[in-house]
């Protein structure tokens, strides 16, 4: 689960039994931050993927970066 709006966070917290600390990972979170759910385990994560790699260029879904990569061809 990634960044969520206030109302959505409250609903999800109640339905999924997410603690306030865990909610901090989806409250005004940045890129690469969120919660992973695996069975009854909730894992907060922060992933800082290097943006200067070829793999990043291939995987990005940011429209501006995709357009830039197409232009650079």
N, C-alpha and C positions, 0 to 999 in steps of 0.2 A: 504494500500500500504506500502510495506516495503522498505528497502534500494534499491536504483536504481542506475544504471550506469549514467554517466554524460549526454550522448546523450539521453538516455531514460527519464531522469528527465526533460530535456528541452522540449521534445515533450509532455510529460504528463502535465507539467506546463501550456503549451499553450492550450492544448486540454481541460484540466479540470479546468482552471483558478485558479491555485494554486499560492499563494503568495510566495515571497522569504522566509519569516519567516516560512511558512508551509513547504516549501521544505527542510528546515533545519532538519526536522524530518525524511527525507528519504535520507539525504546526509551523508555518513559515519556513519550511525546510527548503534546502537548496537542491541543486542538481545532484543526483546520486545518493540521496538520503531517503530513508523510509523504513518500513517494517516488512519483514518476511514472515509468512505464516507457514509452519510445517507441523501438521497435526495439531496438537494442543500447545505447541511452543511458538512464542512470538519473539523474533530476533530483530532488534534494531540494527541498521547497517548504515555506514557511510562509505561510499566508494568514490575515490578521486581518480578517475581514469585519465591518464595523460592525453591531452588533446593534440599533441604533436606527432602522434603515431599514424602510420598508414591505416592500421586497423580502426582507429577512431574515425578517420575520414570515410572509410567504407561503411561503418555502422551508424554514423550520426543520422538522426531524424530531424535535426533542426533545419527548417526550410532555407534559411539564409546560407548555412554551410553547405547544404546539398546543391543549391544553385551555384554557389561559388566554385564547388568542385566540378560541376558540369562545365562551367565557363573555362576553367583551367584545363579541362579535358585531358 
